[in-house]
Every structure is written in C-alpha cells, then in structure tokens.
Amino acid sequence: MLDINFEFRKGIFFVRLIGDLTKDTYGLVSEKLEKLILENKFKYIVVNTDRIKRIDFTGLNFINQIYFLIKESESNLIICDKTKILTPIFSEYIPNIVSELEVL
C-alpha cells in the first residue's frame, strides 16, 4: 500500500511517500500527482522518501517521471532522503537533502 501526504508551505510543494512504492501501487497516485503539478506549476517540489518501506525498479522510474514532468513545467525537484539509499541513484541530476527543514 502507498499513501501520499501533500502539503504546500512557504511556496514549496511537499510530497511525502509512505509505504511501498512498487509497480502495484504507484499507479494509484501517479495521475493525481501529475495533475496537481501541471495545474499548479509549483516552483519547488520536495519528494520525501523517508517513510518508503519498499521500492522496486518501477518505483524508481516513478521518481524519474516526476523529475521529467517537473523539468517540463520549469520547476525544481529536490529529494529528501535521510536514509541516503536513493541519493547515489539520483544525485547527478536531482539535489538531495536529509531533512525538509534544509529547504526552508
């Protein structure tokens, strides 16, 4: 199961992924998230992966999809990853932080 917590604070759109980000779960939230991003044209979007319990290749591709969607809308994506599991995968093109407070 995958839950997503959305919050817009101080001009930053926070997306907190909670649970399993796998091929069986990402489709439930991807359309909703894409619609929110395209309609609102946020300047900064932080994807918090701290509470992901399990992620597979499809889940990693989901984060890539978000990146390319945001790039098209001229926004900036930041990954919040205190576990530093995803940092080596995306660090070349997506900035990483350890705490959401760093972005404020």
DRENPA-3360 file (N, C-alpha, C; in nm, 2 decimals, always signed):
BEGIN
1 = MLDINFEF = +0.08/-0.12/+0.00/+0.00/+0.00/+0.00/+0.09/+0.12/+0.00 ~ +0.04/+0.23/-0.07/+0.12/+0.35/-0.08/+0.02/+0.47/-0.05 ~ +0.06/+0.55/+0.05/-0.01/+0.67/+0.08/+0.08/+0.79/+0.04 ~ +0.02/+0.90/+0.01/+0.09/+1.02/-0.02/+0.03/+1.13/+0.06 ~ +0.12/+1.21/+0.12/+0.08/+1.32/+0.20/+0.13/+1.44/+0.12 ~ +0.04/+1.53/+0.09/+0.07/+1.66/+0.02/+0.06/+1.78/+0.11 ~ +0.16/+1.87/+0.10/+0.15/+1.99/+0.18/+0.21/+2.10/+0.10 ~ +0.15/+2.22/+0.10/+0.21/+2.34/+0.03/+0.24/+2.44/+0.14;
9 = RKGIFFVR = +0.37/+2.47/+0.16/+0.41/+2.56/+0.27/+0.52/+2.65/+0.22 ~ +0.51/+2.78/+0.24/+0.61/+2.87/+0.21/+0.66/+2.86/+0.07 ~ +0.56/+2.84/-0.02/+0.60/+2.83/-0.17/+0.66/+2.70/-0.21 ~ +0.66/+2.60/-0.13/+0.72/+2.47/-0.16/+0.61/+2.37/-0.15 ~ +0.60/+2.28/-0.25/+0.51/+2.17/-0.25/+0.58/+2.04/-0.20 ~ +0.54/+1.99/-0.09/+0.60/+1.87/-0.03/+0.51/+1.75/-0.06 ~ +0.58/+1.65/-0.11/+0.51/+1.52/-0.14/+0.58/+1.41/-0.06 ~ +0.51/+1.36/+0.04/+0.57/+1.26/+0.13/+0.51/+1.12/+0.09;
17 = LIGDLTKD = +0.60/+1.03/+0.05/+0.56/+0.90/+0.01/+0.57/+0.81/+0.13 ~ +0.46/+0.73/+0.15/+0.46/+0.65/+0.27/+0.41/+0.51/+0.23 ~ +0.50/+0.41/+0.26/+0.46/+0.27/+0.23/+0.55/+0.21/+0.12 ~ +0.48/+0.13/+0.04/+0.55/+0.06/-0.07/+0.54/+0.13/-0.20 ~ +0.65/+0.17/-0.26/+0.65/+0.23/-0.39/+0.69/+0.13/-0.50 ~ +0.59/+0.05/-0.55/+0.62/-0.06/-0.63/+0.52/-0.05/-0.76 ~ +0.54/-0.14/-0.85/+0.46/-0.14/-0.97/+0.31/-0.16/-0.94 ~ +0.28/-0.22/-0.83/+0.14/-0.24/-0.79/+0.08/-0.12/-0.72;
25 = TYGLVSEK = +0.16/-0.03/-0.68/+0.10/+0.08/-0.60/+0.12/+0.22/-0.66 ~ +0.22/+0.24/-0.74/+0.25/+0.38/-0.79/+0.14/+0.43/-0.88 ~ +0.07/+0.35/-0.96/-0.03/+0.39/-1.05/-0.15/+0.46/-0.98 ~ -0.17/+0.42/-0.86/-0.28/+0.48/-0.78/-0.27/+0.63/-0.75 ~ -0.14/+0.67/-0.75/-0.12/+0.81/-0.71/-0.05/+0.89/-0.82 ~ +0.00/+0.83/-0.92/+0.08/+0.90/-1.02/-0.01/+1.00/-1.10 ~ -0.13/+0.96/-1.14/-0.22/+1.05/-1.21/-0.25/+1.17/-1.13 ~ -0.29/+1.15/-1.00/-0.33/+1.26/-0.92/-0.21/+1.36/-0.90;
33 = LEKLILEN = -0.09/+1.30/-0.88/+0.03/+1.39/-0.86/+0.06/+1.47/-0.98 ~ +0.06/+1.40/-1.10/+0.09/+1.47/-1.22/-0.01/+1.58/-1.25 ~ -0.14/+1.56/-1.22/-0.24/+1.66/-1.24/-0.21/+1.78/-1.15 ~ -0.18/+1.76/-1.02/-0.15/+1.86/-0.93/-0.03/+1.95/-0.97 ~ +0.07/+1.88/-1.02/+0.19/+1.95/-1.06/+0.17/+2.04/-1.19 ~ +0.10/+1.98/-1.28/+0.07/+2.05/-1.41/-0.02/+2.17/-1.39 ~ -0.12/+2.15/-1.31/-0.22/+2.26/-1.29/-0.17/+2.37/-1.20 ~ -0.08/+2.34/-1.10/-0.04/+2.45/-1.01/+0.09/+2.51/-1.04;
41 = KFKYIVVN = +0.17/+2.44/-1.12/+0.30/+2.50/-1.16/+0.39/+2.55/-1.04 ~ +0.41/+2.45/-0.95/+0.49/+2.49/-0.83/+0.63/+2.52/-0.87 ~ +0.69/+2.61/-0.80/+0.83/+2.65/-0.83/+0.93/+2.54/-0.77 ~ +0.90/+2.50/-0.65/+0.98/+2.39/-0.59/+0.90/+2.28/-0.54 ~ +0.94/+2.16/-0.56/+0.87/+2.04/-0.52/+0.98/+1.95/-0.45 ~ +0.94/+1.91/-0.32/+1.03/+1.82/-0.25/+0.96/+1.69/-0.23 ~ +1.02/+1.58/-0.28/+0.97/+1.45/-0.26/+1.04/+1.38/-0.15 ~ +0.97/+1.36/-0.04/+1.03/+1.30/+0.08/+1.01/+1.15/+0.08;
49 = TDRIKRID = +1.12/+1.08/+0.08/+1.12/+0.93/+0.07/+1.15/+0.86/+0.20 ~ +1.15/+0.94/+0.31/+1.19/+0.88/+0.44/+1.11/+0.77/+0.49 ~ +0.98/+0.77/+0.45/+0.89/+0.66/+0.50/+0.85/+0.56/+0.40 ~ +0.94/+0.55/+0.29/+0.92/+0.44/+0.20/+0.97/+0.31/+0.26 ~ +0.89/+0.21/+0.26/+0.93/+0.08/+0.32/+0.99/-0.01/+0.22 ~ +0.94/+0.00/+0.10/+0.99/-0.09/-0.01/+0.98/-0.01/-0.14 ~ +1.08/-0.03/-0.23/+1.08/+0.04/-0.36/+1.14/-0.06/-0.46 ~ +1.08/-0.07/-0.58/+1.13/-0.15/-0.68/+1.17/-0.06/-0.80;
57 = FTGLNFIN = +1.21/-0.13/-0.91/+1.25/-0.06/-1.03/+1.14/+0.04/-1.08 ~ +1.02/-0.01/-1.08/+0.91/+0.08/-1.12/+0.89/+0.20/-1.04 ~ +0.92/+0.18/-0.91/+0.91/+0.30/-0.82/+1.02/+0.40/-0.85 ~ +1.14/+0.35/-0.88/+1.25/+0.44/-0.92/+1.21/+0.51/-1.05 ~ +1.15/+0.44/-1.14/+1.11/+0.51/-1.26/+1.00/+0.61/-1.24 ~ +0.92/+0.59/-1.14/+0.82/+0.69/-1.10/+0.88/+0.82/-1.05 ~ +0.99/+0.81/-0.98/+1.06/+0.93/-0.94/+1.12/+1.00/-1.06 ~ +1.17/+0.92/-1.16/+1.22/+0.98/-1.28/+1.11/+1.05/-1.36;
65 = QIYFLIKE = +0.99/+0.99/-1.36/+0.88/+1.05/-1.43/+0.85/+1.19/-1.37 ~ +0.85/+1.19/-1.24/+0.82/+1.32/-1.17/+0.93/+1.42/-1.21 ~ +1.05/+1.38/-1.21/+1.16/+1.47/-1.25/+1.14/+1.53/-1.39 ~ +1.11/+1.45/-1.48/+1.09/+1.49/-1.62/+0.96/+1.58/-1.64 ~ +0.86/+1.55/-1.56/+0.74/+1.63/-1.56/+0.77/+1.76/-1.51 ~ +0.84/+1.77/-1.40/+0.87/+1.90/-1.33/+0.97/+1.98/-1.42 ~ +1.06/+1.91/-1.49/+1.15/+1.98/-1.58/+1.08/+2.05/-1.69 ~ +0.97/+1.98/-1.74/+0.89/+2.04/-1.85/+0.82/+2.16/-1.80;
73 = SESNLIIC = +0.78/+2.17/-1.68/+0.70/+2.28/-1.62/+0.79/+2.38/-1.56 ~ +0.92/+2.37/-1.58/+1.02/+2.47/-1.53/+1.02/+2.48/-1.38 ~ +1.00/+2.37/-1.31/+1.00/+2.37/-1.16/+1.13/+2.30/-1.12 ~ +1.15/+2.30/-0.99/+1.27/+2.24/-0.94/+1.23/+2.12/-0.84 ~ +1.30/+2.01/-0.86/+1.27/+1.89/-0.77/+1.39/+1.87/-0.68 ~ +1.35/+1.84/-0.56/+1.45/+1.81/-0.45/+1.40/+1.68/-0.38 ~ +1.50/+1.58/-0.36/+1.46/+1.46/-0.29/+1.51/+1.47/-0.15 ~ +1.42/+1.44/-0.06/+1.46/+1.44/+0.09/+1.47/+1.29/+0.12;
81 = DKTKILTP = +1.60/+1.25/+0.15/+1.63/+1.11/+0.17/+1.72/+1.09/+0.29 ~ +1.67/+1.09/+0.41/+1.76/+1.08/+0.53/+1.83/+0.94/+0.53 ~ +1.78/+0.84/+0.47/+1.84/+0.71/+0.47/+1.96/+0.70/+0.37 ~ +1.96/+0.80/+0.27/+2.06/+0.81/+0.17/+2.07/+0.68/+0.08 ~ +1.96/+0.61/+0.07/+1.95/+0.50/-0.02/+1.94/+0.54/-0.16 ~ +1.85/+0.64/-0.19/+1.83/+0.69/-0.32/+1.93/+0.80/-0.37 ~ +2.00/+0.86/-0.28/+2.09/+0.96/-0.31/+2.19/+0.92/-0.42 ~ +2.26/+0.81/-0.41/+2.35/+0.77/-0.52/+2.29/+0.76/-0.66;
89 = IFSEYIPN = +2.16/+0.72/-0.66/+2.09/+0.69/-0.78/+2.06/+0.82/-0.86 ~ +2.02/+0.92/-0.78/+1.97/+1.04/-0.84/+2.05/+1.17/-0.82 ~ +2.17/+1.15/-0.75/+2.24/+1.27/-0.71/+2.30/+1.35/-0.83 ~ +2.32/+1.29/-0.94/+2.38/+1.36/-1.06/+2.29/+1.47/-1.11 ~ +2.16/+1.45/-1.10/+2.07/+1.55/-1.16/+1.95/+1.59/-1.07 ~ +1.94/+1.54/-0.96/+1.84/+1.58/-0.86/+1.90/+1.61/-0.73 ~ +1.89/+1.74/-0.68/+1.95/+1.77/-0.55/+1.89/+1.69/-0.44 ~ +1.97/+1.65/-0.34/+1.93/+1.57/-0.23/+1.95/+1.65/-0.10;
97 = IVSELEVL = +1.85/+1.63/-0.01/+1.87/+1.69/+0.13/+1.83/+1.58/+0.23 ~ +1.87/+1.60/+0.35/+1.85/+1.49/+0.46/+1.72/+1.53/+0.53 ~ +1.69/+1.65/+0.55/+1.57/+1.70/+0.62/+1.49/+1.80/+0.54 ~ +1.36/+1.80/+0.56/+1.28/+1.90/+0.49/+1.31/+2.04/+0.54 ~ +1.36/+2.06/+0.66/+1.40/+2.19/+0.71/+1.51/+2.26/+0.63 ~ +1.59/+2.18/+0.56/+1.70/+2.23/+0.48/+1.65/+2.31/+0.37 ~ +1.54/+2.28/+0.32/+1.48/+2.35/+0.20/+1.42/+2.49/+0.24 ~ +1.37/+2.50/+0.36/+1.31/+2.62/+0.41/+1.41/+2.72/+0.44;
% end
